Amino acid sequence: MVPLLPWLRLLRIGTLFSPAADVFASWCVAGLPWQANTFAAAGASVCLYAAGMVWNDIADRRLDAVQRPERPLPRGDISLSAAIALGTALLAVGIWMSPCRTHHALIAGLVLAYDFLGKRLDWLGALGMGTLRAMNLGTALAIGGVSTTSPEGNALLIAAACYGIYIVAITILGIFEDTPKVRARAVLAVQSAPLLAALCGLFAVQRQLWPAPLLAAIPIVWFARRNTHQLTWDRAAIRRSMTFLLLGTMVYTALLALAADEPLVALCIAGAITPARWVSRRIALT
């Protein structure tokens, strides 16, 4: 019997709730009717996101042998050929099932560009990752059911741009994780960017403070108070913050759905945070 755990680690299984939540929030903000295309787009995004995780480890396998030897490829739990086969299959399935194939093919191309080229320049890699997640949140625009000049389309554009800033900041934290010495002030400054971006995106959709922006203030204040008690920022501390912020992407998308007057969708996305958190305690998200 093939051990399942190394494959789940390769896929970063706990992160795969988030790309689906992006698409569902995108539909809510755009005000599109729910249909089969909604779930096909979400499935395509999950496949491409999972493929990105696999190809990331393929590209970084030699570096990971030094910096993250616990990952499946450097440990020898999964062969390189098997990982390549899985990464290729996920890309193919994601594009095949997509209702907007040009959009998802572009995402697939950017995923590979990020994994093999973008990370060589830290700023380019951060921008690339932010662009990818912004595009994923903007999936409803690619379907063509809403115009970017409409109030809904404009709000979705702003929310997606803010999401991009959020992800750029998390990517920079990931760079800090591999930096031997990093200033605490720099870490705190970068960690403030996702929080401010999320508030701006929620306000663009809600157009008032209640309920989504004010509800967002609860985890933001908790996170900020937690950071004030962190005196040193070593790899473990930065990784904990990254885990919180990665799970926070689902808080953001849940609140976007709430701001778009879709409380049931918001509740479903928020409900998925618990299993994602449970998984993250057993399988690293980064």
N, C-alpha and C positions, 0 to 999 in steps of 0.2 A: 504493500500500500504506500502511495506517495505521500510524504508528510505535507500537510496543508499549510502549516504556520509559515514556512519560508516564503511561500507564494503570497500569502496575505501581507507579509512584511514588504515584499518587493512592490506590491501594489499600493502600499500605504492605505490599507483598506478603510481606515478610519476617516480618511480625507474624502472619500468618494460620495459621501452624503452631500457635500457642499456644492459641487457642480450641478447636481440635479436641482438643489434648492435655488441656485442662480436662475435657472430656466423658469422654474415655477414663479419666482418673484417677478421675472421679466414679463411673463404673461399677465400677472396681476396688474403691474404698473401700466402696461400697454392697454389693458382693458379688453384683451382678446378673448373670444369664447373658448372654453376648454374642449379639446377634441383629440383625436388620435395623434395628430402632429405634435401636440404638446409633449406627450410622453415619449414619442420618437426622438424629439429634439433633446429631451432630458437624457434619454439613454445614450444618444450619440455623444453628448457632452461628457457623460460619465466614462464612456469607453475611451475618448480622446484624452481625458485627464489621467485615467489609469495608464494609458499608453505612455504619456509623458513621464510618469513615475518610473516605469520600466526602462525607457530609453535614457532617463537621467542616470540611473544606476549603471547602465551599460556604458555610457559615456564617461562616467566618473569612477569606473571600477578600480583603476590603478591608484587614484587619489584616495578612494575609500579604503583601500588596503592599508593605508597609513593612518588616515584620520577617522574612519568609521569602519573598523574591521568587523563590527558586529552585523553589518548588512549581508544579505544572502549571497551576493556574488563573491565578495572577497572571502567569505567563510567557506565557500564551496558547496553551499546547500543547494544552489541552482546553477546549472551549467550556462555558459555564455550563449551557446546555440539555442537552448530552451528559452532563455530570456529574449533573444532576438525574435524567435518564432512567436512568442506571446505578444511582444510589442508590435510586431507587424500585423498580427491578427486583430489586435485591438484597434489599430488605426483603420484597417480595412472595414471592420464591422461598424465602427463609428461613422465613417463616411457613407457606407452603404445604407444604414438605417436613418440617416439624417433627412429631414424634410427640406432642408436648405443646404444642399451639398457644397455649393461654392463657399458659403460661410464656414462650414465645418472643415472643408479641405484647406482653407486659409489658416484656420486654427491649427490643423494638423501640421502644416508647413512651419508655422511659427513655433510650435512645440519642438519640432526637430531642430530648428534653427537655434532655439534657446538652449537645448540640451547639448548641442555639439559646438556651437559657435558663440552664442550670446554670453555665456558665463565666463568667457575669457576676458571680457571687459565688465567689471562689476556693474557700472552704471547702465550699460547696454542690457545686461541680463535682467536687472531690476525693472527697467522700462519694458522689456519684452514680456516679463511675467505679468506686470500690471496691465499691459495691453491685452494679453490673452484672457485674463479674467474679466476685464471690462467688456470685451467682445462677447464673452459667454453670457454676461448679464444682459447684453443688448441683443440676445438671440431673437427676441420677438420682433425687433426692427428688421432683421434679415428675412423673416417670413413674409414681410411686405403687407401685413395687416394694419399697420399704423404708420402715419407719416411723421417724420421728424419735426415737422412744423406744427403739428397738433400739440395741445397741452400735455397729453399723455406721452407722446413721443419725445417732446422736449424734456419732460421730467425724467423719462427713462435714460435719455442721453446724459443728463447731469448725474443721475444716480450711478450710471455705469462709469462715468469719469471719476467720481468720488471713490468708487470701488477700485478702480485702477490705482489711485493714490494709496488706498488702504493696502493693496497687495504689494506695491512698490516698497512701502515701508517694511512690511514683513520680510520681503526678500533681502532688504538691507540688513535687517536683524540676523537673517541667516548668514550673511557675509560676516557680521560681527561674531557670530558663533565660532567661525573658523579663524578669527583674529586673535593672536596670543594675548595682546593687551589692548583693551578698548576703554575709553573714558566713560565713566558713568553718566556724565552730562550728555554725551553723544547718544548713548542708549536711550536715555529718558526723552531726549528730543525726538528721536525717531519714533518712539512708542506713542508719542502724543499725536502724530500725524494720522494714524488710522482712526483714532477717536474723533478728531475734528472733522475728518473727511466723511465719516459715517453720519455725523450729525447734519452736515450740509446736504448730503444725499437724501436723508430722511425728510428734512425740511422742504427740499425741492418737490418731493412727492406729496407730502402732507399739506404743505402751504400754511401750516400753523403749528404751534408747539405741542398740541395734544391730539392724539395720544403718543404717536411713535417717537418723536424726538425726546419728550420727557421720560418715557419709559427707557429709552436708550441711556439716559443719564444714570440709571441705577447701576448697570455693570461698569459704566465708565468711571463713576466715582469709586466703586469698589476696586477696580484695577489701579486707578491712580493712587489710592491710599495704600494698596499693597506695594506699589513701587517705591513709595517713600520709605518703607521699612527695609528695602533691599540696599545694602551698603556697597556690596561688591557684585560685579556682573561677570561671573565666570560662565563657561559653556553651559553648565546645568541651569543656571538662573535664566540665561537668555533663551534656552530651549523651553523652559516652562512658560515664559512670556509668549514665545512663538506659538506654543500649543494653545494658550488662551486666545490669542488673536486669530489663529486659524479657526478655532471653534466659533470665535466671534463673527466670522463671516456668515455663519448661519443665523446668528442673532440679527445681523444687519438685514439679511434677506427676509427673515421672518417679519421684522418690523417694516420693511418695504411693502410686504403683502398687507400688513395691517394698515399702513398709511394709504394703500390703494383700496381700502374698504373690503378686504378679503380676509376676515378674521379666521375662517376655517383653515384656509391655506397657511396662514401665519401660525396657527396652532399646530398644524401637521409638521411644518418646518421646525418649529421650536421643540416639538416632541422628539424629533430625530436627533437633537443635540445630546440627549441622554445616552442612547446607544453609541453615538460617535465619541462621547467622553469616555464611556466604558471601554471602548476599543482602544482609545488613545493611551489609557493607562497600561495596556498590555502590549501594544504595537506602536512604536514611535511614529508620529505624524511627519517628522522631518528626516 
